[in-house]
Amino acid sequence: MYCGTWLNLDCFYAGADIANICNEAALIAARESATSVALKHFDAAIDRVIAGKHENLKQTENCHTGTV
């Protein structure tokens, strides 16, 4: 299951996105004072990184709608 999750990410996201997810997972684990990074940390990181990416796209689209 764990390997399948990463294979799915590799199909849709660039290497930089995957690196950001790994870094975010480590930060989430550190905030929880965890001794290791678990799958739950990666799940939370995916939600945060991907949702942030979509939020940035929405802000960019809204910024350009009024430009002539």
PDB file of N, CA, C, O and CB in Angstrom:
ATOM      1  N   MET A   1       0.826  -1.194   0.000  1.00  0.00           N
ATOM      2  CA  MET A   1       0.000   0.000   0.000  1.00  0.00           C
ATOM      3  C   MET A   1       0.869   1.256   0.000  1.00  0.00           C
ATOM      4  O   MET A   1       0.593   2.204  -0.735  1.00  0.00           O
ATOM      5  CB  MET A   1      -0.939  -0.001   1.210  1.00  0.00           C
ATOM      6  N   TYR A   2       1.892   1.263   0.803  1.00  0.00           N
ATOM      7  CA  TYR A   2       2.756   2.427   0.907  1.00  0.00           C
ATOM      8  C   TYR A   2       3.444   2.709  -0.421  1.00  0.00           C
ATOM      9  O   TYR A   2       3.492   3.855  -0.868  1.00  0.00           O
ATOM     10  CB  TYR A   2       3.792   2.225   2.007  1.00  0.00           C
ATOM     11  N   CYS A   3       3.971   1.675  -1.045  1.00  0.00           N
ATOM     12  CA  CYS A   3       4.647   1.838  -2.336  1.00  0.00           C
ATOM     13  C   CYS A   3       3.658   2.301  -3.398  1.00  0.00           C
ATOM     14  O   CYS A   3       3.999   3.141  -4.231  1.00  0.00           O
ATOM     15  CB  CYS A   3       5.319   0.518  -2.771  1.00  0.00           C
ATOM     16  N   GLY A   4       2.448   1.770  -3.381  1.00  0.00           N
ATOM     17  CA  GLY A   4       1.433   2.173  -4.338  1.00  0.00           C
ATOM     18  C   GLY A   4       1.094   3.646  -4.230  1.00  0.00           C
ATOM     19  O   GLY A   4       0.834   4.299  -5.240  1.00  0.00           O
ATOM     20  N   THR A   5       1.095   4.176  -3.018  1.00  0.00           N
ATOM     21  CA  THR A   5       0.823   5.595  -2.806  1.00  0.00           C
ATOM     22  C   THR A   5       1.872   6.437  -3.513  1.00  0.00           C
ATOM     23  O   THR A   5       1.535   7.421  -4.173  1.00  0.00           O
ATOM     24  CB  THR A   5       0.790   5.928  -1.302  1.00  0.00           C
ATOM     25  N   TRP A   6       3.139   6.064  -3.383  1.00  0.00           N
ATOM     26  CA  TRP A   6       4.208   6.825  -4.014  1.00  0.00           C
ATOM     27  C   TRP A   6       4.195   6.677  -5.520  1.00  0.00           C
ATOM     28  O   TRP A   6       4.529   7.618  -6.241  1.00  0.00           O
ATOM     29  CB  TRP A   6       5.545   6.395  -3.471  1.00  0.00           C
ATOM     30  N   LEU A   7       3.813   5.506  -6.003  1.00  0.00           N
ATOM     31  CA  LEU A   7       3.725   5.329  -7.447  1.00  0.00           C
ATOM     32  C   LEU A   7       2.645   6.220  -8.042  1.00  0.00           C
ATOM     33  O   LEU A   7       2.819   6.764  -9.132  1.00  0.00           O
ATOM     34  CB  LEU A   7       3.448   3.868  -7.790  1.00  0.00           C
ATOM     35  N   ASN A   8       1.536   6.373  -7.336  1.00  0.00           N
ATOM     36  CA  ASN A   8       0.469   7.257  -7.809  1.00  0.00           C
ATOM     37  C   ASN A   8       0.919   8.711  -7.801  1.00  0.00           C
ATOM     38  O   ASN A   8       0.589   9.462  -8.719  1.00  0.00           O
ATOM     39  CB  ASN A   8      -0.785   7.092  -6.946  1.00  0.00           C
ATOM     40  N   LEU A   9       1.655   9.116  -6.795  1.00  0.00           N
ATOM     41  CA  LEU A   9       2.151  10.494  -6.744  1.00  0.00           C
ATOM     42  C   LEU A   9       3.092  10.769  -7.897  1.00  0.00           C
ATOM     43  O   LEU A   9       3.054  11.850  -8.484  1.00  0.00           O
ATOM     44  CB  LEU A   9       2.858  10.767  -5.414  1.00  0.00           C
ATOM     45  N   ASP A  10       3.932   9.813  -8.228  1.00  0.00           N
ATOM     46  CA  ASP A  10       4.935   9.999  -9.267  1.00  0.00           C
ATOM     47  C   ASP A  10       4.288  10.229 -10.632  1.00  0.00           C
ATOM     48  O   ASP A  10       4.873  10.892 -11.488  1.00  0.00           O
ATOM     49  CB  ASP A  10       5.863   8.792  -9.322  1.00  0.00           C
ATOM     50  N   CYS A  11       3.104   9.693 -10.838  1.00  0.00           N
ATOM     51  CA  CYS A  11       2.431   9.854 -12.124  1.00  0.00           C
ATOM     52  C   CYS A  11       1.880  11.261 -12.320  1.00  0.00           C
ATOM     53  O   CYS A  11       1.799  11.740 -13.451  1.00  0.00           O
ATOM     54  CB  CYS A  11       1.310   8.847 -12.249  1.00  0.00           C
ATOM     55  N   PHE A  12       1.506  11.920 -11.246  1.00  0.00           N
ATOM     56  CA  PHE A  12       0.788  13.188 -11.360  1.00  0.00           C
ATOM     57  C   PHE A  12       1.586  14.419 -10.919  1.00  0.00           C
ATOM     58  O   PHE A  12       1.211  15.543 -11.253  1.00  0.00           O
ATOM     59  CB  PHE A  12      -0.459  13.112 -10.559  1.00  0.00           C
ATOM     60  N   TYR A  13       2.659  14.229 -10.188  1.00  0.00           N
ATOM     61  CA  TYR A  13       3.380  15.371  -9.636  1.00  0.00           C
ATOM     62  C   TYR A  13       4.850  15.333 -10.011  1.00  0.00           C
ATOM     63  O   TYR A  13       5.426  14.268 -10.233  1.00  0.00           O
ATOM     64  CB  TYR A  13       3.232  15.410  -8.124  1.00  0.00           C
ATOM     65  N   ALA A  14       5.436  16.502 -10.077  1.00  0.00           N
ATOM     66  CA  ALA A  14       6.862  16.621 -10.392  1.00  0.00           C
ATOM     67  C   ALA A  14       7.698  16.208  -9.186  1.00  0.00           C
ATOM     68  O   ALA A  14       7.197  16.107  -8.067  1.00  0.00           O
ATOM     69  CB  ALA A  14       7.213  18.067 -10.823  1.00  0.00           C
ATOM     70  N   GLY A  15       8.959  15.978  -9.435  1.00  0.00           N
ATOM     71  CA  GLY A  15       9.873  15.607  -8.360  1.00  0.00           C
ATOM     72  C   GLY A  15       9.926  16.648  -7.256  1.00  0.00           C
ATOM     73  O   GLY A  15      10.069  16.302  -6.083  1.00  0.00           O
ATOM     74  N   ALA A  16       9.813  17.912  -7.619  1.00  0.00           N
ATOM     75  CA  ALA A  16       9.830  18.986  -6.610  1.00  0.00           C
ATOM     76  C   ALA A  16       8.617  18.891  -5.702  1.00  0.00           C
ATOM     77  O   ALA A  16       8.723  19.154  -4.504  1.00  0.00           O
ATOM     78  CB  ALA A  16       9.873  20.369  -7.286  1.00  0.00           C
ATOM     79  N   ASP A  17       7.455  18.516  -6.255  1.00  0.00           N
ATOM     80  CA  ASP A  17       6.255  18.348  -5.432  1.00  0.00           C
ATOM     81  C   ASP A  17       6.452  17.220  -4.424  1.00  0.00           C
ATOM     82  O   ASP A  17       6.075  17.344  -3.259  1.00  0.00           O
ATOM     83  CB  ASP A  17       5.024  18.063  -6.318  1.00  0.00           C
ATOM     84  N   ILE A  18       7.045  16.123  -4.883  1.00  0.00           N
ATOM     85  CA  ILE A  18       7.281  14.991  -3.994  1.00  0.00           C
ATOM     86  C   ILE A  18       8.293  15.365  -2.912  1.00  0.00           C
ATOM     87  O   ILE A  18       8.151  14.953  -1.761  1.00  0.00           O
ATOM     88  CB  ILE A  18       7.776  13.770  -4.794  1.00  0.00           C
ATOM     89  N   ALA A  19       9.301  16.135  -3.271  1.00  0.00           N
ATOM     90  CA  ALA A  19      10.276  16.605  -2.281  1.00  0.00           C
ATOM     91  C   ALA A  19       9.600  17.502  -1.251  1.00  0.00           C
ATOM     92  O   ALA A  19       9.885  17.400  -0.058  1.00  0.00           O
ATOM     93  CB  ALA A  19      11.431  17.363  -2.969  1.00  0.00           C
ATOM     94  N   ASN A  20       8.704  18.380  -1.703  1.00  0.00           N
ATOM     95  CA  ASN A  20       7.974  19.242  -0.779  1.00  0.00           C
ATOM     96  C   ASN A  20       7.107  18.425   0.170  1.00  0.00           C
ATOM     97  O   ASN A  20       7.000  18.748   1.353  1.00  0.00           O
ATOM     98  CB  ASN A  20       7.111  20.236  -1.551  1.00  0.00           C
ATOM     99  N   ILE A  21       6.489  17.368  -0.346  1.00  0.00           N
ATOM    100  CA  ILE A  21       5.658  16.494   0.496  1.00  0.00           C
ATOM    101  C   ILE A  21       6.528  15.820   1.557  1.00  0.00           C
ATOM    102  O   ILE A  21       6.135  15.746   2.721  1.00  0.00           O
ATOM    103  CB  ILE A  21       4.925  15.421  -0.369  1.00  0.00           C
ATOM    104  N   CYS A  22       7.692  15.334   1.169  1.00  0.00           N
ATOM    105  CA  CYS A  22       8.595  14.693   2.129  1.00  0.00           C
ATOM    106  C   CYS A  22       9.045  15.671   3.208  1.00  0.00           C
ATOM    107  O   CYS A  22       9.053  15.334   4.392  1.00  0.00           O
ATOM    108  CB  CYS A  22       9.814  14.117   1.409  1.00  0.00           C
ATOM    109  N   ASN A  23       9.415  16.874   2.801  1.00  0.00           N
ATOM    110  CA  ASN A  23       9.836  17.897   3.766  1.00  0.00           C
ATOM    111  C   ASN A  23       8.696  18.274   4.704  1.00  0.00           C
ATOM    112  O   ASN A  23       8.904  18.418   5.909  1.00  0.00           O
ATOM    113  CB  ASN A  23      10.344  19.144   3.035  1.00  0.00           C
ATOM    114  N   GLU A  24       7.498  18.435   4.160  1.00  0.00           N
ATOM    115  CA  GLU A  24       6.346  18.798   4.985  1.00  0.00           C
ATOM    116  C   GLU A  24       6.007  17.677   5.962  1.00  0.00           C
ATOM    117  O   GLU A  24       5.657  17.946   7.111  1.00  0.00           O
ATOM    118  CB  GLU A  24       5.129  19.116   4.102  1.00  0.00           C
ATOM    119  N   ALA A  25       6.107  16.422   5.519  1.00  0.00           N
ATOM    120  CA  ALA A  25       5.858  15.285   6.407  1.00  0.00           C
ATOM    121  C   ALA A  25       6.843  15.290   7.574  1.00  0.00           C
ATOM    122  O   ALA A  25       6.463  15.019   8.714  1.00  0.00           O
ATOM    123  CB  ALA A  25       5.961  13.958   5.628  1.00  0.00           C
ATOM    124  N   ALA A  26       8.096  15.594   7.291  1.00  0.00           N
ATOM    125  CA  ALA A  26       9.102  15.664   8.357  1.00  0.00           C
ATOM    126  C   ALA A  26       8.785  16.785   9.335  1.00  0.00           C
ATOM    127  O   ALA A  26       8.942  16.618  10.544  1.00  0.00           O
ATOM    128  CB  ALA A  26      10.502  15.869   7.763  1.00  0.00           C
ATOM    129  N   LEU A  27       8.340  17.926   8.820  1.00  0.00           N
ATOM    130  CA  LEU A  27       7.978  19.044   9.699  1.00  0.00           C
ATOM    131  C   LEU A  27       6.784  18.699  10.581  1.00  0.00           C
ATOM    132  O   LEU A  27       6.774  19.024  11.769  1.00  0.00           O
ATOM    133  CB  LEU A  27       7.666  20.290   8.871  1.00  0.00           C
ATOM    134  N   ILE A  28       5.784  18.045  10.008  1.00  0.00           N
ATOM    135  CA  ILE A  28       4.597  17.654  10.777  1.00  0.00           C
ATOM    136  C   ILE A  28       4.996  16.671  11.875  1.00  0.00           C
ATOM    137  O   ILE A  28       4.540  16.786  13.012  1.00  0.00           O
ATOM    138  CB  ILE A  28       3.518  17.025   9.849  1.00  0.00           C
ATOM    139  N   ALA A  29       5.843  15.710  11.535  1.00  0.00           N
ATOM    140  CA  ALA A  29       6.303  14.742  12.538  1.00  0.00           C
ATOM    141  C   ALA A  29       7.089  15.434  13.649  1.00  0.00           C
ATOM    142  O   ALA A  29       6.929  15.099  14.823  1.00  0.00           O
ATOM    143  CB  ALA A  29       7.170  13.655  11.877  1.00  0.00           C
ATOM    144  N   ALA A  30       7.925  16.385  13.293  1.00  0.00           N
ATOM    145  CA  ALA A  30       8.709  17.117  14.295  1.00  0.00           C
ATOM    146  C   ALA A  30       7.810  17.931  15.221  1.00  0.00           C
ATOM    147  O   ALA A  30       8.056  18.005  16.425  1.00  0.00           O
ATOM    148  CB  ALA A  30       9.720  18.041  13.609  1.00  0.00           C
ATOM    149  N   ARG A  31       6.764  18.542  14.655  1.00  0.00           N
ATOM    150  CA  ARG A  31       5.824  19.312  15.487  1.00  0.00           C
ATOM    151  C   ARG A  31       5.124  18.425  16.509  1.00  0.00           C
ATOM    152  O   ARG A  31       4.768  18.880  17.596  1.00  0.00           O
ATOM    153  CB  ARG A  31       4.780  20.008  14.608  1.00  0.00           C
ATOM    154  N   GLU A  32       4.927  17.152  16.153  1.00  0.00           N
ATOM    155  CA  GLU A  32       4.287  16.198  17.059  1.00  0.00           C
ATOM    156  C   GLU A  32       5.309  15.517  17.973  1.00  0.00           C
ATOM    157  O   GLU A  32       4.943  14.660  18.778  1.00  0.00           O
ATOM    158  CB  GLU A  32       3.520  15.144  16.257  1.00  0.00           C
ATOM    159  N   SER A  33       6.558  15.883  17.857  1.00  0.00           N
ATOM    160  CA  SER A  33       7.657  15.258  18.610  1.00  0.00           C
ATOM    161  C   SER A  33       7.723  13.756  18.354  1.00  0.00           C
ATOM    162  O   SER A  33       8.057  12.982  19.251  1.00  0.00           O
ATOM    163  CB  SER A  33       7.493  15.523  20.112  1.00  0.00           C
ATOM    164  N   ALA A  34       7.408  13.355  17.144  1.00  0.00           N
ATOM    165  CA  ALA A  34       7.480  11.945  16.769  1.00  0.00           C
ATOM    166  C   ALA A  34       8.940  11.551  16.579  1.00  0.00           C
ATOM    167  O   ALA A  34       9.778  12.375  16.213  1.00  0.00           O
ATOM    168  CB  ALA A  34       6.662  11.669  15.475  1.00  0.00           C
ATOM    169  N   THR A  35       9.227  10.285  16.834  1.00  0.00           N
ATOM    170  CA  THR A  35      10.602   9.800  16.666  1.00  0.00           C
ATOM    171  C   THR A  35      10.888   9.388  15.228  1.00  0.00           C
ATOM    172  O   THR A  35      12.047   9.214  14.849  1.00  0.00           O
ATOM    173  CB  THR A  35      10.861   8.624  17.596  1.00  0.00           C
ATOM    174  N   SER A  36       9.828   9.232  14.419  1.00  0.00           N
ATOM    175  CA  SER A  36       9.998   8.903  13.003  1.00  0.00           C
ATOM    176  C   SER A  36       8.818   9.460  12.220  1.00  0.00           C
ATOM    177  O   SER A  36       7.797   9.838  12.795  1.00  0.00           O
ATOM    178  CB  SER A  36      10.123   7.363  12.793  1.00  0.00           C
ATOM    179  N   VAL A  37       8.971   9.504  10.915  1.00  0.00           N
ATOM    180  CA  VAL A  37       7.912   9.995  10.042  1.00  0.00           C
ATOM    181  C   VAL A  37       7.056   8.796   9.633  1.00  0.00           C
ATOM    182  O   VAL A  37       7.557   7.827   9.063  1.00  0.00           O
ATOM    183  CB  VAL A  37       8.501  10.738   8.784  1.00  0.00           C
ATOM    184  N   ALA A  38       5.767   8.876   9.930  1.00  0.00           N
ATOM    185  CA  ALA A  38       4.848   7.775   9.650  1.00  0.00           C
ATOM    186  C   ALA A  38       3.970   8.112   8.449  1.00  0.00           C
ATOM    187  O   ALA A  38       3.976   9.239   7.954  1.00  0.00           O
ATOM    188  CB  ALA A  38       3.975   7.467  10.883  1.00  0.00           C
ATOM    189  N   LEU A  39       3.224   7.126   7.998  1.00  0.00           N
ATOM    190  CA  LEU A  39       2.341   7.313   6.855  1.00  0.00           C
ATOM    191  C   LEU A  39       1.315   8.414   7.123  1.00  0.00           C
ATOM    192  O   LEU A  39       0.945   9.146   6.205  1.00  0.00           O
ATOM    193  CB  LEU A  39       1.631   6.002   6.516  1.00  0.00           C
ATOM    194  N   LYS A  40       0.853   8.541   8.365  1.00  0.00           N
ATOM    195  CA  LYS A  40      -0.115   9.601   8.689  1.00  0.00           C
ATOM    196  C   LYS A  40       0.482  10.987   8.463  1.00  0.00           C
ATOM    197  O   LYS A  40      -0.230  11.924   8.102  1.00  0.00           O
ATOM    198  CB  LYS A  40      -0.585   9.470  10.145  1.00  0.00           C
ATOM    199  N   HIS A  41       1.779  11.110   8.673  1.00  0.00           N
ATOM    200  CA  HIS A  41       2.443  12.397   8.437  1.00  0.00           C
ATOM    201  C   HIS A  41       2.501  12.701   6.937  1.00  0.00           C
ATOM    202  O   HIS A  41       2.315  13.842   6.516  1.00  0.00           O
ATOM    203  CB  HIS A  41       3.872  12.391   9.041  1.00  0.00           C
ATOM    204  N   PHE A  42       2.762  11.661   6.142  1.00  0.00           N
ATOM    205  CA  PHE A  42       2.763  11.849   4.695  1.00  0.00           C
ATOM    206  C   PHE A  42       1.367  12.193   4.180  1.00  0.00           C
ATOM    207  O   PHE A  42       1.219  13.034   3.293  1.00  0.00           O
ATOM    208  CB  PHE A  42       3.285  10.594   4.000  1.00  0.00           C
ATOM    209  N   ASP A  43       0.343  11.539   4.737  1.00  0.00           N
ATOM    210  CA  ASP A  43      -1.031  11.844   4.322  1.00  0.00           C
ATOM    211  C   ASP A  43      -1.374  13.303   4.616  1.00  0.00           C
ATOM    212  O   ASP A  43      -1.961  13.990   3.780  1.00  0.00           O
ATOM    213  CB  ASP A  43      -2.030  10.911   5.033  1.00  0.00           C
ATOM    214  N   ALA A  44      -1.005  13.767   5.802  1.00  0.00           N
ATOM    215  CA  ALA A  44      -1.266  15.160   6.167  1.00  0.00           C
ATOM    216  C   ALA A  44      -0.460  16.108   5.280  1.00  0.00           C
ATOM    217  O   ALA A  44      -0.944  17.173   4.896  1.00  0.00           O
ATOM    218  CB  ALA A  44      -0.928  15.403   7.652  1.00  0.00           C
ATOM    219  N   ALA A  45       0.759  15.717   4.962  1.00  0.00           N
ATOM    220  CA  ALA A  45       1.618  16.556   4.112  1.00  0.00           C
ATOM    221  C   ALA A  45       1.069  16.645   2.698  1.00  0.00           C
ATOM    222  O   ALA A  45       1.093  17.717   2.093  1.00  0.00           O
ATOM    223  CB  ALA A  45       3.050  16.005   4.080  1.00  0.00           C
ATOM    224  N   ILE A  46       0.579  15.543   2.165  1.00  0.00           N
ATOM    225  CA  ILE A  46      -0.019  15.558   0.827  1.00  0.00           C
ATOM    226  C   ILE A  46      -1.199  16.514   0.804  1.00  0.00           C
ATOM    227  O   ILE A  46      -1.332  17.326  -0.112  1.00  0.00           O
ATOM    228  CB  ILE A  46      -0.465  14.138   0.402  1.00  0.00           C
ATOM    229  N   ASP A  47      -2.054  16.417   1.812  1.00  0.00           N
ATOM    230  CA  ASP A  47      -3.203  17.329   1.878  1.00  0.00           C
ATOM    231  C   ASP A  47      -2.755  18.781   1.927  1.00  0.00           C
ATOM    232  O   ASP A  47      -3.328  19.635   1.250  1.00  0.00           O
ATOM    233  CB  ASP A  47      -4.068  17.012   3.100  1.00  0.00           C
ATOM    234  N   ARG A  48      -1.751  19.058   2.712  1.00  0.00           N
ATOM    235  CA  ARG A  48      -1.297  20.441   2.881  1.00  0.00           C
ATOM    236  C   ARG A  48      -0.608  20.974   1.622  1.00  0.00           C
ATOM    237  O   ARG A  48      -0.889  22.091   1.187  1.00  0.00           O
ATOM    238  CB  ARG A  48      -0.345  20.538   4.072  1.00  0.00           C
ATOM    239  N   VAL A  49       0.275  20.193   1.046  1.00  0.00           N
ATOM    240  CA  VAL A  49       1.033  20.648  -0.126  1.00  0.00           C
ATOM    241  C   VAL A  49       0.131  20.769  -1.345  1.00  0.00           C
ATOM    242  O   VAL A  49       0.182  21.774  -2.054  1.00  0.00           O
ATOM    243  CB  VAL A  49       2.193  19.686  -0.425  1.00  0.00           C
ATOM    244  N   ILE A  50      -0.684  19.772  -1.595  1.00  0.00           N
ATOM    245  CA  ILE A  50      -1.543  19.785  -2.779  1.00  0.00           C
ATOM    246  C   ILE A  50      -2.641  20.819  -2.633  1.00  0.00           C
ATOM    247  O   ILE A  50      -2.948  21.524  -3.595  1.00  0.00           O
ATOM    248  CB  ILE A  50      -2.152  18.401  -3.020  1.00  0.00           C
ATOM    249  N   ALA A  51      -3.240  20.929  -1.460  1.00  0.00           N
ATOM    250  CA  ALA A  51      -4.271  21.946  -1.242  1.00  0.00           C
ATOM    251  C   ALA A  51      -3.675  23.342  -1.374  1.00  0.00           C
ATOM    252  O   ALA A  51      -4.312  24.236  -1.930  1.00  0.00           O
ATOM    253  CB  ALA A  51      -4.922  21.771   0.145  1.00  0.00           C
ATOM    254  N   GLY A  52      -2.476  23.535  -0.874  1.00  0.00           N
ATOM    255  CA  GLY A  52      -1.807  24.823  -1.004  1.00  0.00           C
ATOM    256  C   GLY A  52      -1.522  25.162  -2.447  1.00  0.00           C
ATOM    257  O   GLY A  52      -1.609  26.323  -2.849  1.00  0.00           O
ATOM    258  N   LYS A  53      -1.183  24.158  -3.224  1.00  0.00           N
ATOM    259  CA  LYS A  53      -0.903  24.370  -4.642  1.00  0.00           C
ATOM    260  C   LYS A  53      -2.167  24.807  -5.367  1.00  0.00           C
ATOM    261  O   LYS A  53      -2.128  25.721  -6.190  1.00  0.00           O
ATOM    262  CB  LYS A  53      -0.331  23.092  -5.284  1.00  0.00           C
ATOM    263  N   HIS A  54      -3.287  24.160  -5.066  1.00  0.00           N
ATOM    264  CA  HIS A  54      -4.552  24.528  -5.701  1.00  0.00           C
ATOM    265  C   HIS A  54      -5.018  25.910  -5.235  1.00  0.00           C
ATOM    266  O   HIS A  54      -5.586  26.668  -6.020  1.00  0.00           O
ATOM    267  CB  HIS A  54      -5.628  23.474  -5.394  1.00  0.00           C
ATOM    268  N   GLU A  55      -4.784  26.234  -3.983  1.00  0.00           N
ATOM    269  CA  GLU A  55      -5.161  27.545  -3.459  1.00  0.00           C
ATOM    270  C   GLU A  55      -4.361  28.642  -4.158  1.00  0.00           C
ATOM    271  O   GLU A  55      -4.906  29.698  -4.478  1.00  0.00           O
ATOM    272  CB  GLU A  55      -4.939  27.607  -1.930  1.00  0.00           C
ATOM    273  N   ASN A  56      -3.082  28.399  -4.394  1.00  0.00           N
ATOM    274  CA  ASN A  56      -2.254  29.385  -5.095  1.00  0.00           C
ATOM    275  C   ASN A  56      -2.740  29.586  -6.528  1.00  0.00           C
ATOM    276  O   ASN A  56      -2.706  30.708  -7.035  1.00  0.00           O
ATOM    277  CB  ASN A  56      -0.779  28.946  -5.094  1.00  0.00           C
ATOM    278  N   LEU A  57      -3.185  28.531  -7.182  1.00  0.00           N
ATOM    279  CA  LEU A  57      -3.712  28.653  -8.539  1.00  0.00           C
ATOM    280  C   LEU A  57      -4.989  29.489  -8.550  1.00  0.00           C
ATOM    281  O   LEU A  57      -5.182  30.311  -9.445  1.00  0.00           O
ATOM    282  CB  LEU A  57      -3.980  27.265  -9.138  1.00  0.00           C
ATOM    283  N   LYS A  58      -5.857  29.286  -7.568  1.00  0.00           N
ATOM    284  CA  LYS A  58      -7.094  30.065  -7.488  1.00  0.00           C
ATOM    285  C   LYS A  58      -6.772  31.547  -7.310  1.00  0.00           C
ATOM    286  O   LYS A  58      -7.388  32.399  -7.949  1.00  0.00           O
ATOM    287  CB  LYS A  58      -7.982  29.563  -6.325  1.00  0.00           C
ATOM    288  N   GLN A  59      -5.811  31.854  -6.446  1.00  0.00           N
ATOM    289  CA  GLN A  59      -5.450  33.252  -6.212  1.00  0.00           C
ATOM    290  C   GLN A  59      -4.874  33.869  -7.479  1.00  0.00           C
ATOM    291  O   GLN A  59      -5.154  35.030  -7.778  1.00  0.00           O
ATOM    292  CB  GLN A  59      -4.441  33.367  -5.055  1.00  0.00           C
ATOM    293  N   THR A  60      -4.082  33.125  -8.222  1.00  0.00           N
ATOM    294  CA  THR A  60      -3.499  33.620  -9.459  1.00  0.00           C
ATOM    295  C   THR A  60      -4.592  33.882 -10.501  1.00  0.00           C
ATOM    296  O   THR A  60      -4.564  34.898 -11.195  1.00  0.00           O
ATOM    297  CB  THR A  60      -2.466  32.618 -10.004  1.00  0.00           C
ATOM    298  N   GLU A  61      -5.545  32.966 -10.602  1.00  0.00           N
ATOM    299  CA  GLU A  61      -6.648  33.142 -11.560  1.00  0.00           C
ATOM    300  C   GLU A  61      -7.486  34.354 -11.207  1.00  0.00           C
ATOM    301  O   GLU A  61      -7.886  35.104 -12.097  1.00  0.00           O
ATOM    302  CB  GLU A  61      -7.533  31.892 -11.602  1.00  0.00           C
ATOM    303  N   ASN A  62      -7.762  34.564  -9.923  1.00  0.00           N
ATOM    304  CA  ASN A  62      -8.550  35.719  -9.496  1.00  0.00           C
ATOM    305  C   ASN A  62      -7.800  37.019  -9.755  1.00  0.00           C
ATOM    306  O   ASN A  62      -8.417  38.041 -10.056  1.00  0.00           O
ATOM    307  CB  ASN A  62      -8.905  35.605  -8.012  1.00  0.00           C
ATOM    308  N   CYS A  63      -6.508  36.990  -9.643  1.00  0.00           N
ATOM    309  CA  CYS A  63      -5.693  38.181  -9.868  1.00  0.00           C
ATOM    310  C   CYS A  63      -5.738  38.613 -11.334  1.00  0.00           C
ATOM    311  O   CYS A  63      -5.721  39.808 -11.630  1.00  0.00           O
ATOM    312  CB  CYS A  63      -4.244  37.922  -9.439  1.00  0.00           C
ATOM    313  N   HIS A  64      -5.794  37.658 -12.240  1.00  0.00           N
ATOM    314  CA  HIS A  64      -5.724  37.964 -13.665  1.00  0.00           C
ATOM    315  C   HIS A  64      -7.093  38.192 -14.305  1.00  0.00           C
ATOM    316  O   HIS A  64      -7.158  38.635 -15.451  1.00  0.00           O
ATOM    317  CB  HIS A  64      -5.020  36.851 -14.383  1.00  0.00           C
ATOM    318  N   THR A  65      -8.164  37.911 -13.615  1.00  0.00           N
ATOM    319  CA  THR A  65      -9.483  38.059 -14.240  1.00  0.00           C
ATOM    320  C   THR A  65      -9.836  39.515 -14.527  1.00  0.00           C
ATOM    321  O   THR A  65     -10.559  39.797 -15.483  1.00  0.00           O
ATOM    322  CB  THR A  65     -10.547  37.448 -13.352  1.00  0.00           C
ATOM    323  N   GLY A  66      -9.343  40.430 -13.721  1.00  0.00           N
ATOM    324  CA  GLY A  66      -9.682  41.832 -13.918  1.00  0.00           C
ATOM    325  C   GLY A  66      -8.708  42.590 -14.803  1.00  0.00           C
ATOM    326  O   GLY A  66      -8.931  43.768 -15.082  1.00  0.00           O
ATOM    327  N   THR A  67      -7.656  41.964 -15.244  1.00  0.00           N
ATOM    328  CA  THR A  67      -6.641  42.625 -16.053  1.00  0.00           C
ATOM    329  C   THR A  67      -7.055  42.684 -17.506  1.00  0.00           C
ATOM    330  O   THR A  67      -7.550  41.705 -18.063  1.00  0.00           O
ATOM    331  CB  THR A  67      -5.308  41.914 -15.922  1.00  0.00           C
ATOM    332  N   VAL A  68      -6.848  43.848 -18.121  1.00  0.00           N
ATOM    333  CA  VAL A  68      -7.186  44.011 -19.533  1.00  0.00           C
ATOM    334  C   VAL A  68      -5.923  44.085 -20.344  1.00  0.00           C
ATOM    335  O   VAL A  68      -5.981  44.223 -21.566  1.00  0.00           O
ATOM    336  CB  VAL A  68      -8.044  45.263 -19.762  1.00  0.00           C
TER     337      VAL A  68
END
